[in-house]
């Protein structure tokens, strides 16, 4: 597995290479897309990207947790968490390399 992390700058550079937009417009485009996704999620709306997956918000209730160091019980407050479900196409793409590597 690669340790490389895909960044906003990498996404903008890909737009420059593939679409041919100037670098500053490519960066704006990437920011607009990411802001639209995060804005929708913060309003509680699901985001579905065809052939990629869907993002959603799940509410978690209050519960009792345990400090692993001391063993003391502590309350965990209710919160909303971001969840991602990859599409079947994405799962297939990710797992395609596994069958090729295991044949060796």
Legacy VTK file of the C-alpha trace (Angstrom):
# vtk DataFile Version 3.0
C-alpha trace
ASCII
DATASET POLYDATA
POINTS 104 float
0.000 0.000 0.000
1.110 3.527 -0.704
1.590 6.022 2.117
0.766 8.981 -0.184
-2.146 11.176 0.877
-4.283 12.864 -1.761
-4.552 16.576 -0.965
-6.637 19.493 -2.230
-3.585 20.653 -4.167
-3.354 17.217 -5.831
-7.015 17.408 -6.828
-6.560 20.910 -8.232
-3.470 19.777 -10.161
-5.461 16.885 -11.660
-8.092 19.394 -12.841
-5.331 21.513 -14.401
-3.922 18.487 -16.266
-7.183 16.891 -17.374
-9.477 19.879 -17.969
-6.940 22.569 -18.739
-8.300 25.226 -16.385
-5.809 27.706 -14.947
-4.368 26.640 -11.577
-6.237 29.293 -9.533
-9.597 28.390 -11.153
-8.906 24.697 -10.548
-8.271 25.399 -6.871
-11.510 27.401 -6.676
-13.437 24.574 -8.330
-12.090 21.992 -5.865
-12.952 24.304 -2.942
-16.492 24.875 -4.269
-17.126 21.141 -4.585
-15.773 20.381 -1.111
-17.721 23.285 0.430
-20.934 22.078 -1.227
-20.403 18.554 0.130
-19.570 19.724 3.661
-22.432 22.255 3.668
-24.941 19.594 2.682
-23.657 17.237 5.363
-23.751 19.933 8.059
-27.428 20.539 7.175
-28.073 16.824 7.705
-28.457 16.019 3.996
-26.957 12.865 2.510
-24.434 13.187 -0.321
-24.391 10.471 -2.967
-21.649 10.382 -5.607
-22.456 7.871 -8.315
-19.835 5.106 -8.726
-18.011 6.410 -5.636
-20.222 6.167 -2.552
-22.434 8.088 -0.196
-21.763 10.250 2.844
-24.257 10.668 5.631
-24.661 11.746 9.223
-25.545 9.311 11.994
-26.680 10.417 15.446
-25.139 8.582 18.374
-26.810 8.695 21.738
-25.272 9.266 25.124
-23.499 6.256 26.568
-21.068 5.259 29.246
-17.467 4.714 28.175
-14.400 3.642 30.074
-11.041 5.375 30.360
-8.644 2.616 29.208
-5.831 3.925 31.394
-7.708 4.157 34.706
-10.742 1.949 34.071
-12.973 4.773 35.344
-16.416 5.091 33.728
-17.072 8.368 31.941
-20.193 9.619 30.134
-19.856 10.108 26.367
-22.112 12.911 25.184
-24.527 12.515 22.258
-23.033 13.521 18.931
-23.366 13.279 15.186
-20.759 11.368 13.208
-19.893 11.280 9.536
-20.311 7.917 7.819
-19.192 6.814 4.358
-20.538 3.849 2.421
-18.585 2.987 -0.720
-20.558 2.001 -3.815
-20.302 -1.543 -5.132
-18.303 -0.205 -8.079
-15.792 1.385 -5.677
-15.566 -1.819 -3.621
-14.855 -3.780 -6.807
-12.153 -1.296 -7.869
-10.465 -1.477 -4.470
-10.565 -5.259 -4.342
-9.557 -5.832 -7.994
-5.846 -5.725 -7.138
-6.187 -8.265 -4.329
-7.023 -11.199 -6.593
-4.110 -10.366 -8.914
-1.618 -10.110 -6.028
-2.713 -13.377 -4.392
-2.095 -15.439 -7.570
1.722 -15.089 -7.214
LINES 1 105
104 0 1 2 3 4 5 6 7 8 9 10 11 12 13 14 15 16 17 18 19 20 21 22 23 24 25 26 27 28 29 30 31 32 33 34 35 36 37 38 39 40 41 42 43 44 45 46 47 48 49 50 51 52 53 54 55 56 57 58 59 60 61 62 63 64 65 66 67 68 69 70 71 72 73 74 75 76 77 78 79 80 81 82 83 84 85 86 87 88 89 90 91 92 93 94 95 96 97 98 99 100 101 102 103
